[in-house]
Amino acid sequence: MADRTTFTGQLTTEQQITDTLDKADLFALPSRAEGLPRAMIEAMARGLPCIGTNIGGIPELISSDCLVAPNDAPALAAKIHEVLTDPARMAQLSRENLERVADYTEEVLRSRRQSFYNHVISETARWNGRKLAPPQSGKALDANAGVQ
């Protein structure tokens, strides 16, 4: 694999990231701990098939048949081989990722965050027995506003 694998180091510009992803055949993120990985979302947006570990937000992004357990290098190697040697599956995963990544655009995420914040405000007001007005969209939430 040494002649087919490149460790690029840190990529500092959007163009470097885009160029590197566009040259890749597959994106693998074998993390031991992860939130919702932006790197994987960017790879998905470039149409790359993705493989990752079954931790954090990765299972939210990719299908279960593209997941492996953390710390299981043989399973990761087998999954990479399995996907790379099946061109039809590579094309299918590419299409799925391009469709799924639409749920992670800034506009969609902003709307989800605003709904979440409004829910927190509503539930907090209910728990406290008083009404708090939801913030206007795009404005910071001041948790101490009106509290004495």
DRENDRENTOR-64257 format. One line per 5 residues: number of its first residue (from 1); their letters; for each residue x, z, y of N, C-alpha, C, CB. Coordinates in Angstrom, 3 decimals, padded with zeros to 6 digits. Last residue first. Glycine has a CB too. Example, Ala and Ser with C-alpha at 12.3 -4.5 7.8 and 13.67 -1.06 7.14 Angstrom:
2
2> SA> 012.850:007.080:-002.250:013.670:007.140:-001.060:012.900:007.870:000.030:014.084:005.725:-000.598  013.190:007.800:-005.690:012.300:007.800:-004.500:013.200:007.800:-003.300:011.308:009.046:-004.473
***
This chain:
148
148> QVGAN> -032.998:037.967:038.138:-032.460:039.062:038.963:-031.957:040.182:038.122:-033.501:039.585:039.918  -033.136:034.474:038.017:-033.019:035.706:037.250:-032.408:036.771:038.138:-032.168:035.497:035.968  -033.106:032.054:039.349:-034.319:032.854:039.407:-034.263:034.163:038.641:-035.440:032.061:038.903  -030.721:030.756:037.224:-031.578:030.485:038.367:-032.839:031.331:038.287:-031.934:028.994:038.438  -029.054:030.942:035.069:-029.298:032.162:035.827:-030.220:031.947:037.031:-027.988:032.736:036.294
143> ADLAK> -028.681:028.436:034.004:-029.369:029.420:033.179:-029.713:030.682:033.959:-028.520:029.775:031.979  -029.037:025.489:035.326:-028.513:026.780:035.757:-029.294:027.856:035.033:-028.609:026.956:037.310  -028.223:022.339:034.252:-029.116:023.445:033.978:-028.425:024.732:034.396:-029.522:023.484:032.481  -027.716:019.481:036.334:-027.184:020.579:035.529:-028.223:021.679:035.391:-025.893:021.139:036.153  -029.663:016.511:036.056:-029.154:017.643:036.831:-028.704:018.740:035.905:-030.215:018.172:037.802
138> GSQPP> -030.768:014.595:034.387:-029.471:014.309:034.974:-028.900:015.447:035.797:-029.569:013.106:035.817  -034.131:015.371:035.127:-033.182:014.617:034.313:-031.900:014.352:035.079:-033.797:013.302:033.853  -034.675:018.660:036.284:-034.865:017.231:036.456:-033.781:016.512:035.675:-034.836:016.830:037.957  -035.379:021.292:033.920:-034.581:020.667:034.973:-034.933:019.199:035.101:-033.083:020.831:034.692  -038.582:022.882:033.485:-037.464:022.098:032.949:-036.686:021.460:034.091:-037.971:021.011:031.967
133> ALKRG> -039.308:026.145:034.666:-039.499:024.703:034.840:-038.322:023.962:034.229:-039.656:024.337:036.340  -040.406:028.786:032.702:-039.276:028.203:033.417:-039.518:026.706:033.507:-037.909:028.522:032.705  -042.646:031.411:032.416:-042.485:029.959:032.437:-041.276:029.576:033.279:-043.754:029.277:032.981  -042.394:034.150:030.097:-042.535:033.580:031.436:-042.235:032.086:031.390:-041.597:034.294:032.443  -041.704:035.394:027.724:-043.054:035.575:028.255:-043.214:035.069:029.681:-043.427:037.024:028.200
128> NWRAT> -039.398:034.941:026.402:-039.331:035.884:027.519:-040.691:036.129:028.158:-038.367:035.378:028.564  -040.228:033.029:024.588:-039.686:034.296:024.095:-039.678:035.370:025.186:-038.268:034.088:023.560  -040.960:031.019:026.391:-041.955:031.600:025.480:-041.485:032.956:024.975:-042.227:030.655:024.290  -038.498:030.452:027.570:-039.597:030.939:028.398:-040.666:031.610:027.525:-040.215:029.778:029.214  -037.181:029.490:025.312:-036.669:030.668:026.001:-037.762:031.285:026.866:-035.441:030.307:026.859
123> ESIVH> -038.710:027.210:024.746:-038.659:028.315:023.782:-038.156:029.605:024.421:-037.765:027.944:022.603  -038.182:025.699:027.090:-039.545:026.053:026.702:-039.568:027.251:025.754:-040.231:024.858:026.049  -035.400:025.398:026.967:-036.033:026.041:028.119:-037.427:026.539:027.752:-036.111:025.065:029.311  -035.161:024.008:024.534:-034.520:025.321:024.699:-035.161:026.080:025.856:-032.996:025.162:024.941  -036.542:021.655:025.230:-037.036:022.508:024.141:-036.449:023.918:024.258:-036.681:021.892:022.760
118> NYFSQ> -034.868:020.652:027.204:-036.249:021.010:027.543:-036.854:021.915:026.480:-037.107:019.749:027.708  -032.585:020.147:025.635:-032.536:021.149:026.710:-033.932:021.591:027.107:-031.799:020.594:027.934  -033.632:018.115:023.941:-033.131:019.369:023.387:-033.127:020.463:024.455:-031.716:019.176:022.811  -034.201:016.120:025.812:-035.279:016.686:024.994:-034.871:018.030:024.404:-035.667:015.715:023.869  -031.585:015.655:026.716:-032.603:016.131:027.649:-033.770:016.739:026.886:-033.092:014.986:028.555
113> RRSRL> -030.387:014.662:024.361:-029.899:015.903:024.985:-030.951:016.492:025.901:-028.604:015.647:025.772  -031.881:012.304:023.999:-031.925:013.378:022.985:-031.467:014.706:023.568:-031.047:013.013:021.774  -031.116:010.889:026.305:-032.518:011.234:026.091:-032.658:012.366:025.074:-033.301:010.004:025.622  -028.386:010.602:025.764:-028.823:011.312:026.971:-030.272:011.766:026.812:-028.674:010.411:028.226  -028.460:009.005:023.447:-027.953:010.376:023.366:-028.370:011.200:024.581:-026.429:010.369:023.239
108> VEETY> -029.475:006.609:024.515:-030.205:007.318:023.453:-029.757:008.777:023.385:-029.989:006.625:022.081  -027.414:006.004:026.387:-028.815:006.145:026.806:-029.624:006.936:025.782:-029.452:004.765:027.018  -025.125:005.778:024.783:-025.208:006.826:025.811:-026.654:007.067:026.240:-024.356:006.445:027.035  -025.965:005.239:021.306:-025.599:004.752:022.638:-025.771:005.887:023.641:-026.463:003.515:023.045  -026.654:005.810:018.714:-025.638:006.652:019.345:-025.139:006.089:020.671:-024.472:006.834:018.408
103> DAVRE> -028.240:004.036:017.427:-028.816:005.364:017.660:-027.858:006.286:018.407:-029.208:006.000:016.337  -026.585:001.913:016.907:-027.495:001.794:018.050:-028.161:003.126:018.386:-028.562:000.740:017.766  -025.378:002.414:014.512:-024.671:002.852:015.718:-025.545:002.721:016.972:-023.385:002.041:015.894  -026.990:001.152:012.603:-027.049:002.604:012.752:-026.426:003.073:014.060:-026.352:003.273:011.586  -026.222:-001.577:012.798:-027.598:-001.160:013.066:-027.660:000.336:013.392:-028.500:-001.479:011.857
98> LNERS> -023.521:-001.456:012.096:-023.898:-002.032:013.388:-025.325:-001.639:013.767:-023.765:-003.563:013.351  -023.764:-000.381:009.515:-023.113:000.385:010.567:-023.461:-000.147:011.954:-021.610:000.368:010.367  -025.047:-002.458:008.121:-025.683:-001.141:008.240:-025.082:-000.341:009.392:-025.540:-000.356:006.927  -023.068:-004.493:008.312:-024.398:-004.675:008.912:-025.088:-003.330:009.137:-025.274:-005.574:008.016  -020.994:-003.210:006.841:-020.775:-003.659:008.215:-022.108:-003.817:008.942:-019.994:-004.989:008.233
93> LQAMR> -022.173:-002.942:004.360:-021.817:-001.745:005.123:-021.584:-002.088:006.593:-020.563:-001.081:004.529  -022.384:-005.689:003.665:-023.579:-004.849:003.772:-023.292:-003.607:004.616:-024.078:-004.437:002.370  -019.697:-006.445:003.554:-020.596:-007.099:004.512:-021.852:-006.262:004.734:-020.980:-008.508:004.019  -018.830:-004.784:001.457:-018.189:-004.696:002.772:-019.114:-005.292:003.837:-016.814:-005.432:002.768  -020.412:-005.783:-000.625:-020.636:-004.418:-000.142:-020.009:-004.221:001.240:-020.059:-003.393:-001.140
88> APDTL> -019.240:-008.280:-000.893:-020.667:-008.180:-000.560:-020.993:-006.791:-000.015:-021.539:-008.485:-001.801  -016.552:-007.650:-001.618:-016.861:-008.297:-000.334:-018.336:-008.207:000.066:-016.457:-009.745:-000.394  -015.043:-005.215:-003.032:-016.407:-005.730:-003.154:-016.832:-006.355:-001.820:-017.397:-004.593:-003.576  -012.689:-003.916:-002.651:-012.710:-004.971:-003.669:-014.097:-005.572:-003.884:-012.197:-004.426:-004.976  -013.160:-001.915:-000.784:-012.339:-003.061:-000.398:-012.394:-004.213:-001.402:-010.914:-002.622:-000.223
83> VEHIK> -014.659:-000.031:-002.305:-015.267:-000.768:-001.200:-014.471:-002.034:-000.871:-015.367:000.128:000.040  -012.819:000.848:-004.270:-014.161:000.403:-004.642:-014.777:-000.466:-003.546:-015.063:001.610:-004.926  -010.663:001.744:-002.704:-010.502:000.603:-003.616:-011.853:-000.010:-003.964:-009.774:001.037:-004.901  -011.917:003.923:-001.432:-011.330:002.845:-000.641:-011.188:001.587:-001.508:-009.949:003.276:-000.064  -012.561:005.452:-003.690:-013.632:004.936:-002.834:-013.121:003.787:-001.970:-014.203:006.057:-001.944
78> AALAP> -010.011:006.084:-004.683:-010.940:005.325:-005.521:-012.049:004.701:-004.676:-011.548:006.231:-006.608  -009.021:007.600:-002.532:-008.342:006.363:-002.931:-009.270:005.475:-003.762:-007.061:006.685:-003.728  -010.861:009.742:-002.652:-010.755:008.915:-001.453:-010.110:007.566:-001.791:-009.938:009.645:-000.362  -010.282:010.809:-005.152:-011.622:010.263:-004.903:-011.613:009.357:-003.676:-012.648:011.402:-004.714  -007.598:011.638:-004.731:-007.909:010.611:-005.735:-009.293:009.986:-005.529:-007.826:011.214:-007.131
73> ADNPA> -007.958:013.574:-002.592:-007.247:012.320:-002.369:-007.528:011.269:-003.443:-005.768:012.584:-002.303  -009.909:015.682:-001.561:-009.907:014.996:-002.850:-009.286:013.606:-002.676:-011.355:014.890:-003.429  -010.421:017.049:000.804:-009.248:017.432:000.003:-009.190:016.773:-001.368:-009.227:018.917:-000.174  -014.008:016.697:000.752:-012.738:016.949:001.453:-011.649:017.363:000.467:-012.918:018.042:002.531  -015.586:014.139:-001.216:-015.357:015.550:-000.919:-014.057:015.708:-000.136:-015.314:016.387:-002.222
68> VLCDS> -016.849:011.162:000.348:-016.085:011.848:-000.696:-015.917:013.298:-000.275:-014.691:011.164:-000.938  -019.239:008.567:001.038:-018.675:009.898:001.277:-017.884:010.381:000.073:-019.784:010.898:001.608  -020.744:006.400:000.650:-019.464:006.174:001.340:-018.750:007.489:001.629:-019.690:005.407:002.650  -023.174:007.082:-000.324:-022.275:006.408:-001.263:-020.931:006.037:-000.622:-022.945:005.156:-001.810  -024.508:008.105:001.893:-023.908:009.050:000.949:-022.965:008.370:-000.040:-024.995:009.782:000.190
63> SILEP> -023.757:006.309:004.931:-024.552:006.564:003.730:-023.777:007.416:002.721:-024.976:005.237:003.083  -022.881:007.878:008.084:-022.715:006.879:007.019:-023.486:007.279:005.772:-021.228:006.694:006.678  -023.748:009.904:009.924:-023.387:008.557:010.365:-023.382:007.520:009.250:-022.042:008.588:011.004  -024.184:012.282:008.732:-025.235:011.782:009.623:-024.998:010.319:009.969:-025.302:012.624:010.907  -021.789:012.818:007.441:-022.934:012.369:006.636:-024.124:011.880:007.473:-023.390:013.496:005.742
58> IGGIN> -020.251:013.641:009.781:-019.989:012.361:009.101:-021.171:011.921:008.235:-018.729:012.472:008.235  -020.497:016.101:010.963:-021.466:015.071:011.312:-021.263:013.747:010.616:-021.440:014.850:012.757  -019.230:018.125:008.336:-019.628:017.985:009.732:-020.684:016.925:009.945:-018.438:017.669:010.570  -018.418:016.211:005.370:-018.360:017.407:006.200:-018.858:017.081:007.613:-016.915:017.974:006.244  -017.449:014.402:003.243:-018.796:014.951:003.327:-018.771:016.282:004.093:-019.393:015.147:001.909
53> TGICP> -015.312:011.922:004.685:-015.551:013.114:003.881:-016.925:013.686:004.199:-014.454:014.170:004.128  -015.816:008.321:004.657:-015.451:009.616:005.225:-015.713:010.744:004.261:-016.203:009.860:006.506  -015.678:004.934:005.521:-015.645:005.927:004.457:-015.231:007.237:005.108:-014.661:005.513:003.287  -017.195:001.964:006.799:-016.575:003.278:006.995:-016.712:004.152:005.758:-017.195:003.983:008.196  -016.792:-001.364:007.932:-017.281:-000.472:006.881:-016.518:000.858:007.023:-017.082:-001.111:005.431
48> LGRAM> -017.076:-002.211:011.394:-016.231:-001.860:010.250:-017.002:-001.070:009.198:-015.023:-001.056:010.717  -018.269:-002.987:013.764:-018.707:-003.607:012.521:-017.850:-003.288:011.317:-018.753:-005.060:012.695  -017.749:-001.634:016.016:-016.955:-002.846:015.827:-017.294:-003.531:014.506:-015.464:-002.517:015.878  -019.298:000.590:015.658:-019.701:-000.349:016.708:-018.914:-001.660:016.644:-019.519:000.294:018.078  -017.787:001.940:013.765:-019.065:001.373:013.365:-019.522:000.310:014.375:-020.126:002.484:013.233
43> AEIMA> -015.696:002.786:015.415:-015.419:001.864:014.311:-016.702:001.176:013.851:-014.764:002.612:013.131  -017.116:004.553:017.077:-016.460:003.374:017.654:-016.142:002.338:016.573:-015.170:003.784:018.388  -017.867:006.446:015.178:-018.907:005.710:015.906:-018.314:004.446:016.522:-019.548:006.600:017.007  -015.354:007.422:014.498:-016.131:006.700:013.495:-017.241:005.888:014.166:-016.729:007.681:012.463  -014.633:008.640:016.907:-013.787:007.582:016.355:-014.557:006.755:015.324:-012.521:008.183:015.716
38> RPLGE> -016.527:010.650:017.201:-016.600:009.485:018.075:-015.769:008.327:017.521:-016.126:009.849:019.484  -018.024:012.546:014.792:-016.770:011.867:015.145:-016.952:010.581:015.949:-016.013:011.552:013.900  -019.329:015.464:015.324:-019.843:014.102:015.226:-018.717:013.201:015.709:-021.178:013.897:016.072  -016.873:017.386:013.913:-018.189:017.422:014.540:-018.846:016.083:014.271:-018.097:017.721:016.084  -014.962:018.490:011.126:-015.347:017.432:012.053:-016.687:017.774:012.671:-015.407:016.061:011.343
33> ARSPL> -012.460:019.060:008.757:-013.405:019.660:009.699:-013.709:018.608:010.760:-012.830:020.987:010.346  -011.092:017.321:007.247:-011.427:018.607:006.629:-012.424:019.369:007.486:-010.161:019.451:006.412  -011.522:013.735:007.019:-011.370:015.001:007.737:-011.676:016.202:006.857:-012.270:015.022:008.954  -010.864:010.858:006.540:-010.846:011.929:005.538:-010.602:013.304:006.176:-009.766:011.646:004.487  -012.094:008.138:007.430:-011.915:009.379:008.166:-011.994:010.539:007.176:-012.984:009.526:009.297
28> AFLDA> -011.405:004.701:007.509:-011.530:005.907:006.678:-011.238:007.128:007.535:-010.565:005.853:005.449  -012.500:001.469:007.841:-012.176:002.685:008.589:-012.414:003.872:007.671:-013.030:002.805:009.904  -011.276:-001.799:007.095:-012.029:-000.614:006.689:-011.584:000.553:007.563:-011.818:-000.294:005.167  -009.791:-003.775:008.210:-010.795:-004.162:007.216:-011.753:-003.026:006.908:-010.119:-004.622:005.938  -008.720:-004.292:011.638:-008.870:-003.493:010.413:-009.931:-004.086:009.489:-009.235:-002.043:010.763
23> KDLTD> -008.714:-005.579:014.013:-007.771:-006.063:013.003:-007.971:-005.380:011.649:-006.343:-005.845:013.480  -010.495:-004.115:015.537:-010.847:-005.500:015.199:-009.913:-006.109:014.156:-010.829:-006.356:016.450  -009.078:-001.745:015.942:-010.266:-001.739:015.083:-010.628:-003.158:014.644:-011.456:-001.093:015.817  -007.103:-002.742:017.701:-006.728:-002.158:016.411:-007.917:-002.155:015.454:-006.195:-000.725:016.601  -008.627:-003.569:019.917:-007.775:-004.517:019.193:-007.430:-004.006:017.799:-006.493:-004.785:019.980
18> TIQQE> -009.814:-001.101:020.661:-010.633:-002.249:020.261:-009.817:-003.241:019.436:-011.219:-002.948:021.499  -007.505:000.387:021.335:-008.437:000.859:020.300:-009.252:-000.311:019.761:-009.380:001.959:020.865  -006.409:-001.150:023.398:-005.619:-000.867:022.195:-006.531:-000.456:021.043:-004.580:000.241:022.474  -008.555:-001.013:025.244:-008.149:-002.305:024.675:-007.326:-002.115:023.406:-007.344:-003.113:025.702  -008.577:001.668:025.965:-009.732:001.110:025.264:-009.368:-000.206:024.580:-010.899:000.895:026.240
13> TTLQG> -005.408:003.276:025.337:-006.331:002.482:026.155:-007.478:001.959:025.300:-005.589:001.307:026.833  -003.866:004.715:023.519:-004.239:005.337:024.788:-005.211:004.542:025.645:-003.026:005.588:025.571  -003.406:005.814:020.323:-003.813:004.639:021.089:-004.406:005.159:022.394:-004.850:003.734:020.289  -000.830:007.388:018.530:-001.900:007.509:019.514:-002.140:006.188:020.228:-001.570:008.600:020.528  -000.074:005.656:015.457:000.146:006.711:016.440:-001.008:006.705:017.419:001.501:006.527:017.178
8> TFTTR> -000.495:003.776:013.476:-000.244:003.313:014.842:000.201:004.416:015.788:-001.476:002.670:015.388  000.397:002.984:010.437:000.107:004.202:011.168:000.499:003.930:012.610:000.869:005.453:010.570  -000.798:000.568:008.255:-000.088:000.810:009.506:-000.552:002.129:010.097:-000.313:-000.348:010.509  -000.512:-001.045:005.155:-000.999:000.111:005.901:-000.139:000.317:007.133:-001.000:001.379:005.020  000.645:-002.873:003.505:-000.678:-003.192:004.027:-001.280:-002.075:004.866:-001.600:-003.513:002.896
3> DAM> 002.986:-001.946:002.500:003.056:-003.210:003.222:001.710:-003.620:003.822:003.554:-004.297:002.299  002.106:000.369:001.175:002.949:000.494:002.360:003.004:-000.800:003.161:004.350:000.910:001.960  000.811:000.000:-001.204:000.000:000.000:000.000:000.850:000.000:001.260:-000.920:001.192:000.002
***
